[in-house]
Amino acid sequence: MSKRAAAALAAGAMVLTLTACGSGGGGGGGSADKGSGHKLVLGFSQVGAESGWRTANTKSVQEAAKKAGIELKFSDAQQKQENQIKAIRSFIQQKVDVIAFSPVVESGWDTVLKEAKDAHIPVVLTDRAVDSKDESLYASFLGSDFVAEGKSAGDWLVKEYASASDDVNIVQLEGTTGSAPANDRKAGFADAVKAQPKFKVVASQTGDFTRAKGKEVMQAFLKAQSKIDVLYAHNDDMALGAIQAIEEAGKKPGKDIKIVSVDGVKDAFTAMSQGKINYDVECNPLLGDQLMDLVKKVKAGEQVPRRIKTEEGTFTPEQATAALPNRQY
């Protein structure tokens, strides 16, 4: 993750000003810059609405902006990099104070980020990383350590099958091709299991972080593979889609095929309470308050850390069942 940064909250072809409720009008509350009477304006480009995690992330950003008195210009990229680049250029033309975004993929951002830098508009990356050799193109990165998340999933698997002598056949549902969480969760998991030859990834394919695609790809895995012991999903929505495919194939998720996933959304906790997911690594989407605090500091010219990690945990079915009644997302 050295030379990477991750971005929060991606873009769309049309840039809209939204409040936490999704209506027009920008953030409410008082001015974010009371000394000058200027309300701080944040241009925020979101990946899309591909999962329950992303929906919670968007809501957190919108509500936090309103509470902080920051005018939020929000754009949904619909999981397309070209939409996100258009949105960032629109933010530059509108002369917003700060730009924040969660990049759809890691590469291909240097040109547009250089345009923001030349316009003297600082950029904050949230949730996802960019792969750029020029770290001066962004002020800070707020988000999870995706490599650590993948390693945590792999470490659980190693312990779970510590006494197994036979091969453990694993299928992997990858996130969006080229995205930071997909790249890093795959790498972290592979690093955790590589020392033991019995762990074999027999099939690995993108499910685009969506429930529908997760189900579709898992159906293909079940037809192509005679023996599947474990499913490793890069996010909960794909895992939940895969559960549908496993059940339709007459197998029991969590028993016939053990499932380890990443995110920790409420629907996954429900599945865990039913014994259908065996282990879940949390990726906290509620970054809004931290982001608004960071945006204010960046605009004020304060020194901020280059990398700010979110605090996250891991959950067994028992822990998920206990946490479920109070789960916010």
WOFENMO-V925382 format. One line per field, one symbol per residue. phi: phi as a letter, one per 40 degrees, with the letter a starting at -180 (. if undefined). psi: psi as a letter, one per 20 degrees, with the letter a starting at -180 (. if undefined). burial: I if it has 24 or more other ideal C-beta (glycine too) atoms within 12 Angstrom, else O. A space follows every 10 residues. Layout:
phi = ???
psi = ???
burial = ???
This chain:
phi = .cfbabbbgc bacbcbcbcc cgcchgccgc ccbccbgccc bbcbbcdibc accccccccc ccccccccgb cbbbbbcfgb cccccccccc ccccfccabb abcdbccgbd cccccccccg bcbbcbgbcb bbcbcccaca bbiccccccc cccccccdcc bdccbccbcb bbcccddgcd cccccccccc ccbccbdccb ccaaacbfgb ccccccccdc dcccbcabca bbbcaccccc ccdccccccg bbcgbcbcbb bbigcccccc ccccgcbcab ccbccccdcc cccccccccc gccbccbbcc cabbbcdccc cccdcbcca
psi = jqkrqqqonb rrhppqoqah ijrriaqaaa qimhhijppp ppppoqgbli rhghghgggg gghhgghikp pooppoikkp hhhggggghg gghilrhqpq qopgrhrkig ghhhggghjk oqpppqgqqq npiniiiqhr pparnhghgh hgghhggggh khiphrqopp qpoqappiqg hgghhggggh hhihioihoo oiqpqqjkjq gghggghhgg ghhhphophq popirhghgh ghgggghhjj ropifhoqpp rpfkrghhhg hghjjiphpp ppooimiggg ghgggggghi jqpqqhpoqq praqprhghh ghighjpi.
burial = IOOIIIIIII IIOOIIIIII OOOOOIIIOO OIOOOOOOII IIIIIIIIII IIIIIIIIII IIIIIIOIII IIIIIIIIII IOIIIIIIII IIOOOIIIII IIIIIIOOIO OIIOOIIOOO IIIIIIIIII IIOOIOIIII IIIIIIIIII IIIIIIIIOI IOOOOOOIII IIIIIIIIII IIIIIIIIII OIIOOOOOII IOIIIIIIII IOIIIIIIIO IIOOIOOIII IIIIIIIIII IIIIIIIOOO IOIIOOIIII IIIIIIIIII IIIOOIIIII IIIIIIIIOI IIIIIIIIIO OOOIOOIIII OIOIIIIOOI OOIIOOIOI
